[in-house]
């Protein structure tokens, strides 16, 4: 019987530039293979093949998706045996903590013909520079979009009942935890709920909450206190010793979009655009910040001004996304240059070597459990 898959992002194209949360998800691994090599050298393909093989063996798999390429992954983790494989090239450079003992570099550059690449040196440099420029433009546009979003929030912040918002937060904290401490150290991981990708915003809410019994759908408006509520819930969970998955906003990494506490079967998440979802189970619940904490009639009072801001915000986000798409097109061209210089039989040898090492680790884990 195949295992289960969790999908998430650990890196994001945000209004603050590329933001990296990889370390949080790679901590405590007993073995980490860090792949090095240029674009088109098969890093994502290798990780997908190993992930699929171990999934079919019945192991649970985590896929860390790439925010800059909808068809690629940046990492795969077999949490049951504490093994991970990750793309360690820019922009998500992984710093080893115990080189050789925990982390091992795998150079896929061994599989390319350097002479062929030398012939394309100017093209490689030109494409690399254009890709960097496209990303920087996208980040600048996202930053401008965030400032527009801040304008949008003002209308609701100025009409918010903070006492009522805090009261609602405390009610949920009491409902979730009841003041019960687990008397252990909390394990906290930070991820992204979704990501700004070349194809627009993508999220994995349905996958991540598939086995969660109680899902709370946070509704509201920009500035209505959703992120603040989630931060307080996460802090209380950690203080009481519950393991917490904290999911940051793929647009503004300083904001939170979801908190999951699997030990009590609870997930609470911002369920407004661009990651809008609706209850479809009997146990799903809606938490509406607008009706509970915002002055009635706020939407109507500022409708014209809000509409104008929404239009500017939407246009800026579309423009930023177009630069991510352009970067992807350029990256595809760069990949083709490297693919033509690759000997993929060498890649298959690397894959087999990694897999054999994972088998050895699995056997050691089973032997320890057997004792």
VENSULRA-V387500 format. One record per residue. N is the residue number from 1. NEAR is the number of other C-alpha atoms within 8 Angstrom. Layout:
BEGIN
n = (N;N)
near = (NEAR;NEAR)
END
This chain:
BEGIN
n = (1;2;3;4;5;6;7;8;9;10;11;12;13;14;15;16;17;18;19;20;21;22;23;24;25;26;27;28;29;30;31;32;33;34;35;36;37;38;39;40;41;42;43;44;45;46;47;48;49;50;51;52;53;54;55;56;57;58;59;60;61;62;63;64;65;66;67;68;69;70;71;72;73;74;75;76;77;78;79;80;81;82;83;84;85;86;87;88;89;90;91;92;93;94;95;96;97;98;99;100;101;102;103;104;105;106;107;108;109;110;111;112;113;114;115;116;117;118;119;120;121;122;123;124;125;126;127;128;129;130;131;132;133;134;135;136;137;138;139;140;141;142;143;144;145;146;147;148;149;150;151;152;153;154;155;156;157;158;159;160;161;162;163;164;165;166;167;168;169;170;171;172;173;174;175;176;177;178;179;180;181;182;183;184;185;186;187;188;189;190;191;192;193;194;195;196;197;198;199;200;201;202;203;204;205;206;207;208;209;210;211;212;213;214;215;216;217;218;219;220;221;222;223;224;225;226;227;228;229;230;231;232;233;234;235;236;237;238;239;240;241;242;243;244;245;246;247;248;249;250;251;252;253;254;255;256;257;258;259;260;261;262;263;264;265;266;267;268;269;270;271;272;273;274;275;276;277;278;279;280;281;282;283;284;285;286;287;288;289;290;291;292;293;294;295;296;297;298;299;300;301;302;303;304;305;306;307;308;309;310;311;312;313;314;315;316;317;318;319;320;321;322;323;324;325;326;327;328;329;330;331;332;333;334;335;336;337;338;339;340;341;342;343;344;345;346;347;348;349;350;351;352;353;354;355;356;357;358;359;360;361;362;363;364;365;366;367;368;369;370;371)
near = (5;8;11;9;9;9;11;15;14;13;14;14;15;15;14;9;9;10;10;9;10;10;8;10;10;9;6;5;11;8;11;13;12;13;14;12;10;9;9;11;14;9;11;11;8;10;13;10;8;10;13;8;8;12;14;10;9;10;12;12;15;12;14;12;13;12;13;9;10;10;5;9;13;11;13;15;12;14;11;7;9;11;13;14;12;12;13;10;11;5;5;10;8;9;4;7;6;7;8;6;7;12;13;11;8;9;8;14;9;6;12;11;9;7;6;8;11;7;6;9;8;6;7;10;8;8;12;10;8;10;13;9;8;12;11;9;10;14;15;10;13;14;11;10;12;11;8;11;11;8;9;13;12;9;10;14;9;6;9;10;9;7;6;9;12;9;8;9;11;8;8;8;11;9;7;8;8;7;6;6;7;7;6;7;7;12;9;10;9;12;15;15;15;13;15;15;15;15;8;7;10;9;9;10;7;6;8;10;9;6;5;10;7;10;12;12;15;14;12;11;10;9;10;14;9;12;10;9;10;14;9;9;11;11;8;9;14;14;8;13;13;15;12;15;11;14;12;15;14;13;12;11;11;6;9;14;13;13;15;11;13;10;7;6;10;14;14;12;11;13;11;11;5;5;11;8;7;6;8;5;5;4;7;11;9;9;8;9;15;11;9;9;12;13;10;6;6;11;7;6;6;9;8;6;7;9;8;8;12;9;8;9;11;8;8;12;11;8;10;13;14;10;13;14;11;11;13;12;8;11;12;8;9;13;12;9;12;14;9;6;11;10;9;7;7;9;12;8;8;10;10;8;8;9;9;8;8;9;8;8;9;9;8;8;9;8;8;7;6;5;4)
END
